[in-house]
Every structure is written in structure tokens, then in C-alpha cells.
């Protein structure tokens, strides 16, 4: 391919060289052969190099100029000029000039000649132009003295023939004249006979049209001259008709010349650069470029090195750079000769250690080839270079591979002072053995934070250096003893409780992490085995901590007050030992873990108590912590806490909150003291003969009395009593007295009694509000027809909450021990008969109100409703319909206070002084006091005031419902009532009807 292209180029350069062709000629554009002229000449020249002028006057066959015209050559088309003899005109002198066009014959006919004309005068006229009047009056023309008047021939028809008429004449005008006397020269051009711009010339008898200047011909220039009719344009050239000429448009052909007769070779000028091959086209050419070149003429050398494709700063060399070839120091192809076929692309001259077509491969010098591990020993990172590496040493190391440990003690010239010894560390040093009174980096700063003795209560003070530079800032840290807190140990965390006192702390979540787990811890000291200690409350529920039978108990409640977790942990020795015990509850990942220490000895590891707790048990909201005070928290219904608490903390990952006397929101506890005396010492405060044991309850004692005895010190003999003797129906009721906290209003209750009976299908007791308007739960205990004891906890509308039935009969005629316990917050009900215990869970998810109202005992007879002729059973209690529905079949509960029940059991007929649906309301006659200021008002319905010999009638006799209405004013008397203590609660007990024996309530 290269040889053919080079041969073609050499052939073209031999046929014609630039500047060889003269007079506007160009090198031959077509194929070159041995017979091909080197130059393509314009129309006026010929010869090898267009040096010979063509003689257009001599080359025409015959005389080019007609009618005697003289020919001369010119430098413009049509390349010659004819100089015509007078009388002729036109390109070739072919036109005879019309000399009559100017109408030179005034009174005659004009005949055109060559460069002349001749006039044929009308009669009476003469001269060259017939403009001379002929004298028609020769001498003697008129005789007899007449005067001759020349009349221009004396003929009326000047330019015509006269015809005599009768007293008139007519003229037949010669051609070219008109009018009566043929005296008017006819203008044949007046009608515009010459068309398409032809010039009209008026003659004697006609007109002539000069069409030489327009592209039309014939007498009136009406025929269009088609100069293209002979198809003068060759090779498909388009002929454009002109004015007596034509033009060939060769633009759509590959030819040129006046007649598109000459072939155009667009490659003739050798337009392609960089040895490219030219291909002739239609008035165009195309160049086939070698790779690496571009453009119409392959004149653009592609910039293979811009931008530089070589990496790591390598030099880029283009293959098309011919000046670099033949250099043996360069790589291929530059160490050989240049070839256009190999001119595309580039070569990267890579630095040492780099290779690849674009020098893109840089081996990682940071890795040891043998181990493929970093060459740097102690570096944060390594930077790979070009056949090199740089280790960025970690602080404290130096050297090319960071293998040298810098000895900062030597580097800083042994900086430690005051006897301290410098110890080299990594990127640092430390002064060891610094005296306690000095601090700072170099043990050079004397610590003054404890000079003012800021720690109170003789607590240990540790001087601190808060900042050394730019100037020392001193501080201190106080190590507080148990029971103290605060920066100066002057805030007490010790509080004592008497069973009803408490304090509360609000924990703000903004001071705690919102996602962290937490630990709640405190230390406490008590002598109780049953107590409610602490409650943590938030929107997610409660965590309650207390004790039951010397075991720590944790309860977890959700927001609906439902127990979702419970854990009990027996203590290794009695919880009521009065030793300090530390309790810690950790809430981590949905589980609770309890750990504690007794007498300062840690008991580890902690036991995991509850799993599956919600993540909501985290300090992610505002919480409150209540310590002490609250009775019946759901642990076992026990009383409030009696004892001491200290160092209550809530610890999270990033903060610690401590409860103290200054941080408590509300407090009735006593802060800063924890003093007590032994309550059950020797001698015992309890009667030795009537008590089985004395229980120390921190700041009080409880005597456990033997059967039949009661009172604070078991000194009061409790006689037994009977109900239903002789077939009568009787009952006893107990309620609270004014000024005493609600006896029955509480969270938990336990009723204990010893029972002997043979009754079946009988009512035993009711705890709660007996009226129809009750809003709180009620406890109902009955004896069914099989003699078994049944305990039912009912809603105020009578619907069942929970029920238990004893396994054995109580209607045996022998004494049996009965114990009934109910806990509202603990949601439990238990029934114990002798040694048999039954229990049930209160499954209701909604909170229950506390029990409140009366305790009513009695109604054992199981008799039918009283008949009209039978014994009155006026003391039999009557209850609302909701209670009737829960009674066993056959159990009859009549009206109270001696009221008479109707046969339908729908209503009661009450004695005067009583009211209510069951006659349970004792109308108050002494409120307001109707007596004088020095008198006491006694109501007749108060049965406790009867059988007193010192009082007037009716109080000196027995109580009767018939006389119970009204009151009596007395001067000065003191009414005494019996106080019964039941589980640390005072109950004011009174009887509406005097029972046969005194009731015993434990």
C-alpha cells in the first residue's frame, strides 16, 4: 500500500509542479498518462504550460468579421473584437445600420443604403432630404399681369394623389402619410409594434425593430431566442439561457469549462497530508488517514499525550514525532525508522520501579515481599512511593521503619521533680512515687485543694490538680462515709422511718442517658421481716421492693398495674437483724439482676431474677422514687417501713443521682439520724404467761398472744362468744370510730378466728360496704350445705373477682382455725382452715379499689324466713340484692337492727330511729347536740351505753329496739369504748345489738 501511494505521488509530482502552468492554468486534475498535457489551460491559451495565446481571428473558418469588418484579439470573452466599416454593427458586423431610422427625407420616401440613404421627393419638393420647395412659378407663368403664388405644386394632396370631386377633392396618401391633404407624416412606431424591449425605428412606409439588445428576434422582437436550444452544456451541466448568450452551471457535475467539457480532478492539487491516500469525488475528495491522524486532509496529528495518560509523573512520547526516531537510547519503535503505519499512539517512559503501558503498576514498597507484611514496625500508616516508602510513626517511635522507641525521659532531660522517678511510656512519660502533696505532669506543683479542709464530718480529703497550664487550678475530692454525700460530704443521705413516714425523689430523664441501662441501689437497716421499702414509678409501670418472711421481694408492674414479674430471694440469716444491708437492682437488656451485701460483706455473683422485661424499664422518662410510708405495696400487704435508709442512688453509664435531704421533693422522714433501742429486751414487755413471743418492730414491739388473750401486752383476756343460741339468729358488726384512720380502708386484710359450729348453708361474715350504693369490693364468707367454708371476693355490683372453697368441712362441732387473707395490690386471696390452705390470684387486669366499710359476723342458724307465728329473728342482718345473689341456696339474711323483713325479702320494716333498705342506718339524734353546753347527749340506740346502774332509765337496763328511738341529756359522764388492735391498726369496735358474749376479732 505504501509503495503504490508513493508511486502515485511521484507520478503527480513529475507531471506538474507548482508554478509550471501560466496565464491562469492549473495542473492537470485527471489521470496522468504519457499523452496527458501537464496543464489544464483557460479558453484563451494553449500549449504545454498555457504559454501560447489562441488567435481567435485566425482559427475561424472564413472571415470572422462580416461586411468588411476588421478582427482583433482581446483578453476577455469572446476573446476577439470586430471593428465594423461605417454602416454596419453587431459582434461580427453582421447588422446593416438603418440610415432611414432618423427619417431624414422630410417630403419624400427614404431608401436605406450602406452607410447612406436616398430620398424620392414628393411633387413640389427637391433636395437631398426633399426639404426644398420647388418653385412652380417660372417667369411668365402668370399672364395678363397675374401674380404667380407658389403653392407647393398647387395640389391639395401634398403627399398623395388628388381626386377631383364636385366642389371637393380627396387625397389618396402615399405610404407614410396621412391626413386630409396627406401632409401628416405617419408614425408607424406610435402603436408600439416592437415587443420585449425592441427599439422601434419609424420609416417612410413602415417601421423596423432593433432586437439586437434583447433576447428576442423577428420583425417585432416577439420570438424568444433560446441560446440553450443546441444543448451546448456537456456532461450533464445545466444550461442557463442568457441575452443572446448562455452559461453552463457545472456545479452538479465533476466537470468545468464554458461548456462543462473539462473533467475536474479534486486530488490534482495533492491535498492529503502525512502520506494519506486521496480519493477523487464529486467536486470533492477524501483522504484515507493513517491511524493517529485526522481531519479533512489528515493534517491533524492526534494529541496522544494530551492529557498525559502516563501515571506517577512519567514522560509521554508520541509515536508520530518523527524527530525522535533513530535514537537507540529510546525504546521501540523510536530506535528504528519512522513509519506512518506505526505513528499512532504513545509510549510512556516510566521512572525506576514503575512499569505497565501507562506506568500504572507501582509495586507496594510498604509490604515486605517475603512476608507480605508491613515494613513499618510502629506506624499509623505507610505511604508507598516510587521505589520507596515512608512510615508515619506512631507517637513515641522513630526511624525509617518506626522501630526505635523514643525515651521521653531522656528526651526531656529527666523532668520529674521532688523525688519522683521518671518512667518511660509510649509517646509519653510518667512520674512515679510523687509525694501526696505534689502533683502535675512533672510532680512539680504543690497541691493546695485540701488546705482549707473543705470536707466536713472529718471525711477524707484528696487534693486534686484540675488544670496545670497555663496556671494551676486546684480542687479536691471528698470520700464520704456511708450516709453522707455532696461535694463536701455535708448532705446527709440517711433517713429514718417510723412506718408511716416517707420521702420522694423525682429523677429527671434530661440528666440521664436515654438509652443506657441503669442500676438502683440503697442500704437499709430494719428489724422487720415484713415491710414495703421502695417504689420506682414511671409511665411504664412500677418496680417495688420489700420483704416477706425475711426474703427480699421484687415486683414489676406494667402501666395497667398488672404484675409482669416477681422474684423472691431468701437472705442467708434473718433480715430483721438490724444490720446494714445493701441492695442493688440492675436493669440490663430486659432483665433484672439483684445483688446485695450484708454487714459490708458482698454476696456475689448477683442472681438474675426476671427475664423478658420490656426495654421500657430504663430511665427514659421522668421517674419518681418513694421510700417508706406506703403500706400494702403488693409485697404481702404488710405495713410501712420501719428502720433507716441511706445512700439511695440511681447509677447510669454517664451519671449518678443521689437522694439526700436537700434533693427530696417531699419528705416526712427524719434525716441525719438512725437511732433505736431494743424493744424486746429483758424483761419482755409482753405478759409472760399470755404471750408466745415478742417481735421487735424497730421503734415498737408486737406481742404474739396465746389463744384467748389480746391487747398490747397480751394482758387482756378475750372471752369467746356464741351466735344463734337457742335457735335465735344474731350477728355482730364492727366499724371505725371518728378520728381513727379507716379501719377497713386498706390494701390488705387478714381475718383470723377459731370457729365451732354444726351449721350448714349459713352466712359467716361480710367485709365491706353492705349498702346498695357500694363502690368498693366486698369479701363474703359462707358455709355451704356440705359444711365447707366458701370465700368470695366480689365487685360492688356482686360480680365475682375470685372465690375459694375449703377442702374440709368446718361444721364438725369441733374448733377449727380459720384465716382469710386478701391483698388488692398483690392481687391474691387465700383461705386457710386448720392446716389446709387454698389461694387464688385476682386475674382482673384493671386496678381495684381498696376494701372499705364494715365487718359483719353472724347468721349461723340457716333457718327459713320467719313465719308470723314463730320467734322473731330481728337481729338477723339483711344485705343488698347483689349479695343475696352470691349466697348459697337456703342461706337467709334478714333485716338489721330488729327490722322485719317482708315475705318477698324485697324490703325491711324498721323500728323507730333506724332507716335504710336493711334498717342499717342508725339515725343520729345527737347531731347537732340538742343538750346544754354542760350536758352530754346519749342516744338510746347506742347499745354500749346500756346495763349501767349509775345511768337513768333506759340505760340501767337491757337494750331494746322498741325503746331505741330518741336521746337523753346527762350532766357529766364519760363513755368508754374498747380498743382492739389488729395488725398495727386501731379499730373502734361497737355492737348494734349486745351479743351473748363479747366478740373476738384477731
DAPE-V203628 format. One record per residue. RES is the residue in one letter. PSI is psi in whole degrees, 0 to 359 (none if undefined). NEAR is the number of other C-alpha atoms within 8 Angstrom. Layout:
# DAPE-V203628
res->[RES;RES]
psi->[PSI;PSI]
near->[NEAR;NEAR]
This chain:
# DAPE-V203628
res->[X;X;X;X;X;X;X;X;X;X;X;X;X;X;X;X;X;X;X;X;X;X;X;X;X;X;X;X;X;X;X;X;X;X;X;X;X;X;X;X;X;X;X;X;X;X;X;X;X;X;X;X;X;X;X;X;X;X;X;X;X;X;X;X;X;X;X;X;X;X;X;X;X;X;X;X;X;X;X;X;X;X;X;X;X;X;X;X;X;X;X;X;X;X;X;X;X;X;X;X;X;X;X;X;X;X;X;X;X;X;X;X;X;X;X;X;X;X;X;X;X;X;X;X;X;X;X;X;X;X;X;X;X;X;X;X;X;X;X;X;X;X;X;X;X;X;X;X;X;X;X;X;X;X;X;X;X;X;X;X;X;X;X;X;X;X;X;X;X;X;X;X;X;X;X;X;X;X;X;X;X;X;X;X;X;X;X;X;X;X;X;X;X;X;X;X;X;X;X;X;X;X;X;X;X;X;X;X;X;X;X;X;X;X;X;X;X;X;X;X;X;X;X;X;X;X;X;X;X;X;X;X;X;X;X;X;X;X;X;X;X;X;X;X;X;X;X;X;X;X;X;X;X;X;X;X;X;X;X;X;X;X;X;X;X;X;X;X;X;X;X;X;X;X;X;X;X;X;X;X;X;X;X;X;X;X;X;X;X;X;X;X;X;X;X;X;X;X;X;X;X;X;X;X;X;X;X;X;X;X;X;X;X;X;X;X;X;X;X;X;X;X;X;X;X;X;X;X;X;X;X;X;X;X;X;X;X;X;X;X;X;X;X;X;X;X;X;X;X;X;X;X;X;X;X;X;X;X;X;X;X;X;X;X;X;X;X;X;X;X;X;X;X;X;X;X;X;X;X;X;X;X;X;X;X;X;X;X;X;X;X;X;X;X;X;X;X;X;X;X;X;X;X;X;X;X;X;X;X;X;X;X;X;X;X;X;X;X;X;X;X;X;X;X;X;X;X;X;X;X;X;X;X;X;X;X;X;X;X;X;X;X;X;X;X;X;X;X;X;X;X;X;X;X;X;X;X;X;X;X;X;X;X;X;X;X;X;X;X;X;X;X;X;X;X;X;X;X;X;X;X;X;X;X;X;X;X;X;X;X;X;X;X;X;X;X;X;X;X;X;X;X;X;X;X;X;X;X;X;X;X;X;X;X;X;X;X;X;X;X;X;X;X;X;X;X;X;X;X;X;X;X;X;X;X;X;X;X;X;X;X;X;X;X;X;X;X;X;X;X;X;X;X;X;X;X;X;X;X;X;X;X;X;X;X;X;X;X;X;X;X;X;X;X;X;X;X;X;X;X;X;X;X;X;X;X;X;X;X;X;X;X;X;X;X;X;X;X;X;X;X;X;X;X;X;X;X;X;X;X;X;X;X;X;X;X;X;X;X;X;X;X;X;X;X;X;X;X;X;X;X;X;X;X;X;X;X;X;X;X;X;X;X;X;X;X;X;X;X;X;X;X;X;X;X;X;X;X;X;X;X;X;X;X;X;X;X;X;X;X;X;X;X;X;X;X;X;X;X;X;X;X;X;X;X;X;X;X;X;X;X;X;X;X;X;X;X;X;X;X;X;X;X;X;X;X;X;X;X;X;X;X;X;X;X;X;X;X;X;X;X;X;X;X;X;X;X;X;X;X;X;X;X;X;X;X;X;X;X;X;X;X;X;X;X;X;X;X;X;X;X;X;X;X;X;X;X;X;X;X;X;X;X;X;X;X;X;X;X;X;X;X;X;X;X;X;X;X;X;X;X;X;X;X;X;X;X;X;X;X;X;X;X;X;X;X;X;X;X;X;X;X;X;X;X;X;X;X;X;X;X;X;X;X;X;X;X;X;X;X;X;X;X;X;X;X;X;X;X;X;X;X;X;X;X;X;X;X;X;X;X;X;X;X;X;X;X;X;X;X;X;X;X;X;X;X;X;X;X;X;X;X;X;X;X;X;X;X;X;X;X;X;X;X;X;X;X;X;X;X;X;X;X;X;X;X;X;X;X;X;X;X;X;X;X;X;X;X;X;X;X;X;X;X;X;X;X;X;X;X;X;X;X;X;X;X;X;X;X;X;X;X;X;X;X;X;X;X;X;X;X;X;X;X;X;X;X;X;X;X;X;X;X;X;X;X;X;X;X;X;X;X;X;X;X;X;X;X;X;X;X;X;X;X;X;X;X;X;X;X;X;X;X;X;X;X;X;X;X;X;X;X;X;X;X;X;X;X;X;X;X;X;X;X;X;X;X;X;X;X;X;X]
psi->[315;319;319;316;317;322;316;319;318;320;316;321;331;326;325;138;155;128;356;319;131;173;39;6;157;159;146;122;345;192;142;124;183;335;1;128;148;333;146;112;156;172;333;355;159;183;170;316;25;39;349;126;131;129;96;339;336;335;347;135;116;190;123;320;126;170;36;12;157;130;140;144;148;172;8;154;137;26;8;166;135;123;109;152;158;136;352;156;181;165;319;22;32;356;126;126;132;102;349;358;333;4;61;335;107;317;58;180;138;137;126;137;182;112;30;173;165;144;132;105;149;163;134;358;156;177;168;322;14;35;5;124;125;135;107;8;73;167;128;18;323;124;172;37;5;154;127;128;121;122;32;45;357;21;134;330;102;312;55;184;135;137;124;135;175;111;31;182;167;150;134;101;148;160;132;355;161;176;169;321;13;33;355;123;122;127;100;348;356;329;1;55;337;124;167;34;7;149;124;136;121;132;186;323;358;196;165;144;128;105;11;338;4;171;37;165;184;186;326;18;40;348;125;134;117;98;346;4;331;5;64;341;129;170;35;12;147;124;131;113;132;195;101;32;174;161;135;123;106;10;334;5;173;34;164;187;165;327;22;38;347;128;135;125;102;345;0;328;6;61;342;134;173;46;27;156;129;135;120;140;196;102;32;175;161;146;128;102;149;151;132;351;153;177;168;319;18;28;348;118;112;131;80;342;14;111;164;116;351;136;169;35;16;149;139;130;126;139;339;357;96;338;341;351;152;13;111;343;349;157;175;143;9;344;11;187;158;144;131;330;339;18;351;145;192;168;128;129;93;143;169;134;356;143;176;159;323;23;34;347;112;103;138;100;352;349;135;119;331;321;347;29;161;142;348;135;307;77;149;325;169;135;120;133;197;102;33;173;159;120;127;100;144;153;133;358;155;180;163;325;18;38;357;119;122;128;98;334;320;323;322;14;49;76;346;140;176;41;359;151;133;131;123;134;179;116;25;180;163;144;115;155;26;131;152;332;3;158;194;170;319;16;39;355;124;129;128;7;330;5;328;8;60;336;124;178;28;33;160;132;131;118;139;148;103;326;136;323;150;340;146;139;122;153;190;163;125;129;106;146;160;135;357;152;182;161;330;17;34;9;119;138;7;127;144;150;145;15;334;347;159;170;159;140;133;130;117;123;341;343;1;157;142;353;357;159;169;165;130;129;152;165;141;163;129;169;6;149;347;122;161;119;304;150;125;123;142;185;339;350;203;151;122;138;135;201;149;121;49;27;136;139;133;132;137;122;142;186;341;13;25;138;123;359;143;143;139;140;105;139;149;327;180;129;328;51;356;5;156;135;129;128;132;126;118;129;109;124;44;16;159;136;132;133;156;164;143;125;36;356;120;138;100;158;164;153;134;121;314;132;162;18;149;151;351;345;61;157;60;19;177;121;157;145;122;128;127;181;310;129;142;54;0;359;299;14;17;182;183;172;135;119;207;149;141;160;52;122;148;113;126;185;330;9;161;125;130;132;129;177;338;340;349;133;315;140;133;4;165;121;144;355;152;78;146;165;155;129;331;51;202;122;158;141;349;147;126;323;334;5;146;336;151;128;125;118;55;280;21;179;160;125;128;107;151;169;131;359;153;197;170;318;20;30;358;123;127;102;151;164;160;151;141;26;137;21;356;158;125;163;166;140;149;138;174;161;160;143;351;137;149;118;316;350;103;172;326;146;147;123;121;139;160;133;136;124;162;4;144;148;49;154;133;302;160;129;115;187;118;0;166;339;18;142;1;162;164;144;121;129;126;168;121;183;344;1;1;149;133;127;126;130;118;149;168;335;5;352;150;135;310;155;145;148;134;152;334;160;145;351;64;349;4;156;134;146;128;132;123;123;140;135;117;307;327;350;57;151;131;149;124;125;112;240;359;127;129;146;156;152;138;103;353;130;335;150;146;141;165;155;140;153;229;162;119;127;137;184;54;348;329;18;163;171;144;140;169;335;1;184;141;135;57;341;357;127;151;138;166;166;326;330;321;320;333;354;147;153;132;347;125;125;96;191;159;168;40;8;157;126;136;162;335;359;19;339;166;145;111;151;156;139;353;155;181;162;330;18;28;350;118;110;134;111;346;14;110;164;117;353;175;172;335;16;158;135;123;126;139;340;355;98;338;342;0;167;33;115;338;351;153;172;142;5;347;2;198;154;136;138;331;333;17;353;136;192;173;134;123;154;300;108;150;125;129;143;155;138;131;135;125;108;54;13;138;129;130;113;135;158;134;331;130;118;170;329;164;131;151;119;123;none]
near->[4;5;6;7;11;9;8;8;9;8;9;10;8;7;9;12;8;6;5;8;15;9;9;7;12;9;15;14;13;8;7;11;5;4;5;8;7;11;13;12;15;10;6;9;12;13;8;8;12;16;10;7;8;7;7;9;11;6;6;8;6;4;7;9;15;9;9;7;12;8;11;9;10;9;7;6;6;5;10;13;10;12;10;13;8;6;12;14;11;8;8;11;15;11;7;9;9;8;12;11;9;7;10;8;15;8;11;13;11;14;8;10;9;11;9;8;11;11;12;9;14;12;8;11;14;12;8;8;14;16;11;8;9;9;8;9;10;6;5;6;7;10;6;4;5;6;5;7;5;9;7;13;9;6;8;7;15;11;13;12;9;11;8;8;7;5;5;6;9;11;13;10;14;10;6;12;13;12;8;8;14;16;11;8;8;8;8;10;11;6;5;7;8;14;9;8;8;15;8;12;11;13;14;12;8;8;11;10;12;10;13;7;7;10;11;12;11;8;8;11;16;11;7;8;8;7;10;10;6;5;7;9;13;9;8;8;14;8;12;9;10;9;8;9;7;11;10;13;10;12;8;7;11;12;12;12;8;8;11;15;11;7;10;10;12;11;11;11;7;7;8;13;8;10;9;13;9;12;9;11;9;7;11;7;11;10;12;9;12;11;10;11;13;12;7;8;11;15;11;7;9;7;6;10;10;6;5;8;8;12;9;8;6;11;8;12;10;13;13;11;9;7;4;7;12;9;9;8;5;7;7;6;9;14;12;10;8;11;6;11;7;9;14;14;9;10;10;12;9;10;9;6;8;13;10;7;7;11;15;11;7;10;7;6;10;13;10;10;6;4;6;7;7;9;8;12;8;10;12;8;7;12;9;10;8;11;10;8;11;10;13;10;13;9;6;12;14;11;7;8;12;16;11;7;9;10;9;12;12;7;8;7;6;8;8;13;9;9;8;12;10;12;9;10;9;10;9;8;11;10;13;8;7;12;9;5;8;12;15;9;8;11;13;11;9;7;12;9;12;12;6;5;7;8;13;9;6;5;11;8;12;10;13;11;14;8;8;9;5;4;6;10;8;12;11;11;10;12;9;10;7;6;11;13;14;7;8;11;16;11;11;12;17;15;13;14;15;10;10;11;11;13;14;12;12;10;9;9;12;5;6;11;12;8;7;9;12;13;11;11;12;12;12;12;11;14;13;11;12;12;15;18;12;11;11;11;11;10;7;9;12;14;11;15;13;13;14;12;6;12;12;12;13;13;15;12;13;11;9;9;11;9;9;9;10;11;9;8;7;7;9;4;5;8;12;10;8;8;9;11;12;12;12;11;11;11;13;9;6;11;12;13;13;12;12;12;11;11;7;8;6;7;9;6;5;9;7;9;10;11;8;6;11;6;7;6;9;11;14;10;8;10;13;11;12;11;10;16;12;11;13;17;13;12;17;11;14;12;12;15;15;16;13;12;13;12;16;12;11;11;11;12;8;7;8;8;8;11;12;12;9;6;8;12;8;7;9;7;10;8;10;10;8;9;4;6;6;7;11;11;7;4;5;9;10;13;10;7;4;11;14;9;8;13;9;13;11;14;10;7;11;10;14;10;13;10;4;9;12;12;9;9;13;16;11;8;8;9;9;9;10;8;13;12;7;4;6;11;15;13;14;12;11;11;13;13;8;4;4;10;6;8;12;12;9;11;13;13;9;8;9;10;10;8;10;11;10;9;11;12;15;16;15;11;11;13;14;14;10;10;7;7;4;9;5;12;14;13;11;11;12;14;17;12;8;8;14;14;12;12;13;12;13;14;11;11;7;10;7;9;11;11;11;13;10;14;6;7;10;15;12;8;8;8;8;10;11;12;11;12;11;11;15;12;11;11;11;11;16;12;15;13;13;7;5;8;9;10;9;10;8;9;6;6;7;7;7;7;7;10;13;14;11;14;11;11;10;14;17;13;10;13;8;7;7;9;6;4;4;6;7;6;11;12;14;15;12;9;12;10;7;10;9;9;7;7;9;11;5;9;12;11;11;16;17;13;15;13;14;10;12;9;6;6;8;7;9;13;9;12;11;7;10;12;11;7;7;16;17;10;7;9;7;6;9;10;6;5;7;7;8;7;4;6;10;11;12;11;13;13;11;10;11;7;9;12;9;9;8;5;7;7;6;10;14;12;10;8;13;6;10;7;8;13;11;9;10;8;10;9;7;7;6;4;5;4;7;7;8;10;10;9;4;6;7;11;13;13;12;10;11;10;10;8;13;7;8;9;9;9;8;6]
